[in-house]
Amino acid sequence: MDVAIVRTGVANTASVVACLQRLGAKCRITEDPREIEQAAAAVLPGVGSFRAASERLDELGLREPLRDRILAGRPTLCVCLGMQLLADASEEASGAPGLGILPVTVRRFPDRVKRPQLGWNLVRPAAGDWPEPGHAYFANSYRVDDVEAMQRGGWEVAIADHAGPFVAAIRKGRVLACQFHPELSGAWGESLVGAWLGTAATEPDKATGRKEARC
């Protein structure tokens, strides 16, 4: 499986590449909109500033190719800030737009808890049987806290708790987004990435139907 990794300029991609290679994928890091649009599978990583990442996507012309492939349900993995970029906006960066796929604002953890959340936390399903509970590595000061909005949109939701439950990961078909770093989360995190690669490899790599509406 060939995987295109978006060069956002605000991500350390080495650990993502290493994880994918361990799972047998061939990786290329790119900022070419055409490559992102046509890739059989794509990864949107991110560490750092929401505003810087949003501006970088616009500078490179990547906003629409990413929106199109995610709304069409094509195999896409979003990690950490990459997941936050799916939202409309973030309290971290007033006026900086996200990709507008999730109708939520990413919110800062309250002052009563340690910020950033840095380290391991238990991840468990909000409902149903996905994912199998496990511990994941987080490094975040902001999070999506509207679990119900994700469920109304047809996403399978995993939650963790830090000043209350928040969205740790979401999955819909061949799209997976994780607030934590699955590539740094041991065998459990690697199994999530492996399962995502499996869906990318066994289903058609181009959408043939209508785009899904945002949730």
N, C-alpha and C positions, 0 to 999 in steps of 0.2 A: 504494500500500500504506500503510495506517494502522498506525503502530507506537506502542505504549504503553511509556513509559520509567518504570521504578519510581523514585519519589522516596524514596531510602533515607535521605537526610540526611547521608550520608557519601560523596557522589560529586559530582564536577564533571561535570555532564551536557552542558555547552556543546559540547565537542568531539564527543561522541557524536551530539548533535542535528545538528551541522554536517555530519558524515560521512553520516548517513542522508539529510539533505536534498540533499546533492550527488548521491546515488543515486536521488533522486526520491521518497523516502518522505515521508509526512506524519506528524509527531511530536506526541505530547502527553505531558507529564510528569504523572504521577498517583500518588496514594497510596491510591486507591480500590480495595479488593479486588475488587469486582464488575467494574470496568474491566479489571483485570489478568486476571481469570478469563475474560472474554469477548473480549479483544483478539485480533485476527487474528494479530498478532505482538507480542512483548514483549521488552524489554531490561532485564536486571538489572545495572546498573553498580555500581561501588564503588571507593572509595579510602579507606584509613585502617584503622580498628579493626574486627576481626572481632566483638568483643563488642558494640560500639556498633551495628553493622549487624544482628547477630542480635537484639538487644533491640528495635531499631526495627521489624524485621519483625513481631515479636510485638505491639508496641504498636499497629501499624496493621492487624493481622489479615491480614497478607500471606503468612504461612508456608504455610498450606494451599493457597491459590490458586496459588502458585508451584510447590509440590510437585506439585499435581494436573496442571498444564499440562505440566510437564517430564516427569513419569512417563508421561503420555499421548502424549508426542512432539509436542506442539504447538509451533509456531515460537517459539523462545526463544533469545536471545543473552545470555550471561553474560560480563562483562568484569572482569578483574583480581580484586578482592575478590569480585566477583559469582561468579566461578568457584570460589573457595575456599569460599564459602558452600554449595556443593553437597555438601561433605564432611560427615562425621559431626561433626567437631570440629577445633580448631586448637590447636597448642601456644601460640599467641599469647594465648589466652583460655580458661584452664581452667574447665570447667563450662558454657561457653557453647555451645549446640548449633547445628550447621549444619542444613541442610535434610535431611540423611540420605539423599541420593540416591546418593552415592559412599561406599562403606564404607572410608574412609581418614581418617587424621588429617593435616591440613596441618602440615608441619614447617618449622622455621626453618633457613635456610642455616647451615652450620657456621661457626665463628669463623675458619677458615683462609682464607675468601674475603671479598671486599668485600661489605658488607651495609649498606644495601640494594643489590641489583643495580639499577643505574640507568643506562639507556642501551640501545644496540642489541645484539642477539644473534641468531645464526643459528637459524632454526627449520626443522626438517626432519622428514619422516615417520619414525615408529618402525618402520613396516612398510607395505607397499603403496605407493600412489602419491598419497596425500593427506597433507599439502598439497604443492604444488610448493614446494621450498625457497625461503626468502626471509628477509630480516632484519626483525625486529620490535622495537618499543620496549617495554622492561620497566621497571617501578618496583616492586620487591617484595623483601621480606625473608623471606618464607615461600613455600613451594611444595608441590605434590603430587609426591612422588618415587616412588610405586609405579606404574610404567608398566604392569607386568604385570596389576595389578588392573583397570586401565582396559580393557586388551585382553580380559581374561576376561569383562568385562561387555558386550562387544560394541561398545565405542567404537573409532572410528578415532582414533589418537593421533599428535600431533606433539610432538617433544621439542626441548629446547635443553639446553645444557650450562653449568652454573655449579656447581663442586664436584661434578661428575658429572651424568648426564642427569636431567632432571626433565620433568614434563608441562607443555608450553607451551600446548597446546590439545587439546580433544577434540571429536569430532563423532559424533552418532548421529541419522540421519535429519534432522529439521528443528530439532534442538537443537545449538547451537554454544557452546562455552565456551572462552575464551581467557585465559590468565594475563597475557599481554601486552595492550597497548592497540592493537587493530587500527585504531582511528580515528586514531591518531597514527603509524601505521606505513607511511605513504606509499601508493603505488599498490598495493603487494603486500597490505598490510593491508586497504585499501579493497576489493580484489577478493574477499577472504574474506567481508566483510560483504555485498557485492553478491551473491555466490553464495548466502549464507544468505537474503537477501531474495528471491532467485529461487525458492528452494524454498518459501518462505512464500506466494508469489504463485501458484504453479502447483499446489499441493496443497491439499486441503480444509483450512479453518482451524479445524475442530473435530474432535476425535478421535471415531472411531466404534467402535473396538475396545476390548479390555481394556487396562488400564494395564500398561505394561512394568514388570517387576520391577527393583529396584535391582541394580546390578552387583556 
